[in-house]
Amino acid sequence: GENVEQHPSTLSVQEGDSAVIKCTYSDSASNYFPWYKQELGKRPQLIIDIRSNVGEKKDQRIAVTLNKTAKHFSLHITETQPEDSAVYFCAASRPGNSGGYQKVTFGTGTKLQVIP
Amino acid sequence: ETGVTQTPRHLVMGMTNKKSLKCEQHLGHNAMYWYKQSAKKPLELMFVYNFKEQTENNSVPSRFSPECPNSSHLFLHLHTLQPEDSALYLCASSQVSASGGQDEQFFGPGTRLTVL
């Protein structure tokens, strides 16, 4: 089955600095890579995603890169703000065996702390 | 309430009790998922339903029993649980095409379960 590794597990940055979180995956059938942000006591929410036919995607201060050959993808947050403090999960998703659903494997999460 | 809702939000039960968790999605999605989130572990996929049919059972013990009466509702029936089953149980839904096209999963707020 799919194995997703995520690093680092914790990350502290000064406000205004950049943060980078890296993930690797093992299943070449995975073709959709979402990133979720989970604030304390709240549900995970999608912040950005990338599909396997794209190498990079950017949305304001957030960008994601994907290297299919090496099977790794990364989240980049620039100009970090205190409200970016949360746990971030990467995930690798592929179509289910019988179709009509996604089989999503999540990384272990990165706790990001932005220090004012 | 819009999106994905879950009840109850908190549940404390003894090992001999029987209880049920409920999830409802108001998004018209065709796939629903149960995840378990434990401390310092990635989100673990438990069950997947597509149009009411169970399409994935991720080697979950039989003391967890899912039910999907229609495409908007999903239940997780619990009986004779163990203390190690204490966790946050998250429901999610997504829209997946028959060809396997994938998209964002929308999560509910979760049920915080404590087994005494």
Interface residues (C-beta under 8 A of the other chain):
Chain A: V4 Q6 N31 Y32 P34 K42 R43 P44 Q45 L46 D49 F89 S93 R94 P95 G96 N97 S98 G99 G100 Y101 Q102 K103 V104 T105 F106 G107 T108 G109
Chain B: N30 A31 Y33 K40 K41 P42 L43 L45 V48 Y49 N50 F51 T55 E56 L90 S94 V96 S97 A98 S99 G100 Q102 D103 E104 Q105 F107 G108 P109 G110
